[in-house]
Amino acid sequence: MRKLDLADLRSPTLAIAVASVGLAALQDSVASGLALDRDAFAGEPWRLWSCHLVHYSWRHALFDAGAVLILGNVAESSFGRKLVATVLLLTAPLLSIGLMWWVPSMAEYRGASGLAALLGTMAVAALWRSQPQRRVVLMCASMLFVAKSVCAAMHRDSVIPLGLSQGVLVVWQAHALAIGAAALVLIFVGPAAAAFRLMCAQLRLCRSVDGTTVMATSSKHASR
Amino acid sequence: MHWSSRIIMLFLVAVLSGCASMLGTPSSTKHAGSVVDYLYPDAKAAPQMQPEITRLHPPVRVGVAFVPGGTYGEGPSEAEKARLLGQVKSSFSSYGYIGSIELIPSSYLRARGGFENLDQVARMFNVEVVALVSYDQIVFNDTNSLAVLYWTIVGAYVIHGDKYDVQTLVDTSVFDVGSRKLLFRAPGSSQIKGAASMAGYSERSRVAQGTGYQKAVDQMIPALHAELAGFKERIKTDAAFKVENKAGYSGAGDVEGLGLAIALVLFGLFRAQARSR
């Protein structure tokens, strides 16, 4: 039997899933204080991150946490925990800001599905590269999700509550923004990171990417 | 003629003429709460509707009310109305695009109040759409040949010489208060016939009237379900309707079952790759 490795518990996506389920157990007033609303731009900036961890119901939290955990496992194994954690940390507030700009009539937002869509896009990209023989399956799965979102947007099903609390509507725009953000990460951040690693290797500094070391050694190189 | 015979003759004439007056001409009673009379009380010409797009903001807040009748106490009782409106309410509650549903007591609606009254009530109950249940019930009363036995006095309590025929029509008309547009309507009708003794006629007739409303509403509910389902599809294609998000609504990022299933497929592919290595 495989021993439990403490390193497994340092997963950022596991932390998000546990936090989502844990916060679902708390009172709604706590979730209200963490949800995304206009107060995020009026002295409560934590809401830009925390809104992705709070939900409207147990069902909502469990579905989102499950998707984050499953897709996060694939993304972390393919891209590394540090990159995934960095992407999640930077993308979460951008998603929130994007939502407030795109859907101005929305007063409050909660849910981790934006992050799940982000991780899902990264997972599909990783599997696309590593499993060329299964690209048909990946294509079908991706098209199914895109078709679902397009149907929701075109046929206005998005404005119909689906087992959520009264008056809570599904925001498909969160998924669209997350997929766009993931595409940008894959297009720009991936090659940029590779180029940075290559530069470090050329400078024989690839063992450490710590900022101080890089700067210090670079200045040494410059002085030569 | 002996004076005692005269008294008996006078008594019989008085009593029999009274009984004969029971066999009067057929009569009918009408109870109605008309949606046209309520919304267009003084209309002399057809209302001019401006062609405009009706904007709906799901989940739509709906109010359900009985149209007020012409006179107070006419039509079904308040308790009966509340029970029937409860059935209409449960029809609405099974649709996702319907939000809160308020039962509006008849006392809040003014007879012949028009759209002005409807606007006031809609504001008071904070609803955007109002389902008005109108009714039209006619009770016909006839006597049959057995009624002649009412002359025996006992017959008035035993013989079913009075016939009733209760014809009921109920109709739910759903209006968008803002645009004053009729969104859809669903009718239901019933007919109940029966007979009663003269003494028990009033009670039997009253029970039949209540049963008539119930049966008409029972027939209306499936029609209402069909209209609600049809309306949900119609607003997607009909250019006269525009569905918009409600300002200030709460949004949720929800992967739903399909998203989770896709995640599991991706995870399965990943695990299969890991095992093959």
Interface residues (C-beta under 8 A of the other chain):
Chain A: H52 H55 Y56 H60 F63 D64 G66 A67 I70 L71 N73 V74 S77 L99 V103 S105 M106 A107 E108 Y109 R110 G111 A112 S113 G114 A116 A117 G120 A123 V124 L127 S130 Q131 R134 V137 L138 A141 L144 F145 K148 H155 R156 V159 I160 P161 L162 L164 S165 Q166 G167 V168 L169 V170 V171 A174 H175
Chain B: P58 P59 G96 Y97 G99 S100 I235 K236 V243 E244 N245 K246 A247 G248 Y249 S250 G251 A252 G253 D254 V255 E256 G257 L258 G259 L260 I262 A263 L264 V265 L266 F267 L269 F270 Q273 A274
